[in-house]
Amino acid sequence: MKISSYSNDPSLPGEMWCHPPCIFDFPFCTEIGDQWGSIGSGIGTSSTSIKTGLGEYFERRHFYLEILSDSFSTLEDSLTPKEVDSFRKAFSQTAAKNINLADLTGRKFNMTTAIRISDFSCCSIPTVCISLTHNNSDDDKIYPSRDTCGCSFHWNPELAILGSIKESLERQFLTRFWLTKQCIETIKPAEISATIKTLPSYGLFNALTKSGQLLIIDISDDDFPGVCLLTVYGSNDSSRNVHYCAGMSYSESRAEALNKSILELWQTFRFMNLFRVFHGDPDTLKDSYIRHFVKCNHYKTFEEITSQLNYRPRASHNKSTHCKLDTENLIGCLRRKNFEGYLYVKTTQIEETNYTFCKFTSPCIFMHMNNSADINIINDYSEAFFLEIHNERKETMVPFP
């Protein structure tokens, strides 16, 4: 079902596509779009899928089209010497190969106001660390690979901040897993079935396990609260359109993470299936992450991810693993590690209601997810496992949308 808006309000989306499930146990899917090509999608119940789709739509539109610089200065003008060193170390790895990095010290950047997580003081960081738009500027050449990692949008400011930090850390855990092949454990099907029996993903879980293989991998980090699960699907049946797919969730509990990761997998599964049905050409996809993910639609990708896993036990003595997954505890964990990070926070009003955009970024961690190009592979977070990284994994981007 397609719903078009006839409102002249440019702050609202133009079209909504609602996809009710053809099978009772499956979730609803909703896509929201506008004339500028900003698209958001959501999955869940009918109302949840619409809310999630709207949230992703406004988030994508803002970070692609609406980020503005408020100053033009050197790093030294706004940041401490330690912070400047962190950005220089990161930019020396992210910059395009033909860029002269000798003048980073006196170089001026377009800057945007942000908040330090160490003491909540204001500062300015390069706008390219926040904006996803490429304007072919010199700043783009310093930090060319950017993605939506750490972006969030919510009516509740605290939940917007929590969402941005959670997603950023979720991507850190995924990158660590991909590069090292290390995880806590894989979860047995019987436990999965018993845990999600009353949750929305139960019908999907049963259907996916009948049509192929489903493996759920615990990639949580001992130093942070909550549970992070990666769910991967594989099928070696040549008659099927989807041979590999993935979903992930970083949540308070294992049950919540299981449910959300399976739902997220289904969201991308549907896209890949429809893309193949309509004979789509991956090279026409503008988003480099989606393009790479679609090109990884092979059973060998599933085999690559699920083979030769290195298991490490979860540290039961670590207090962080027993903390509530909230903003205060996540920032506390980052502070204890001396990881300086920055929150871009912007409030907007839509139909007389306040909403908050937020993005968390830090040169102390992986600044984006494309581990195969222009990434700060050497950082404070990777220091603990850098010697355990497999070189062949550095050559290939993690197969995740």
Buried (B, 14 or more C-beta within 10 A) or exposed (E): EEEEEEEEEEEBBBBBBBBEBEEEEBBBBBBBBBEEEBBBBBBBEEEBBBBBBBBBBBBBBBBBBBBEBEBEBBBEBBBBEEBBEBBBBBBBBBBEEEBEEEEBEEBEBBBBBBBBBBEEEEBBBBBBBBBBBEEEEEBBBBBBBBBBBBBBBBEEBEBBBBBBBBBBBBBBBBBBBBBBBBBBBBBEEEEBBEBBEEBBBBBBBBBBBEBBBBBBBBBBBBBBBBBBBBBBBBBEEEEEBBBBBBBBBBBEEBBBBBBBBBBBBBBBBBBBBEBBEEEBEBEEBEEEBBBBBBEBBBBEBBBBBBEEBEEEEEEEEBEBBEBEBBBEBBBBBBBEBEBBBBBBBBEBEEEEEEBBBBBBBBBBBBBBBBBBBBBBBEBBBBEEEEEBBEEEBBEBBBBBB
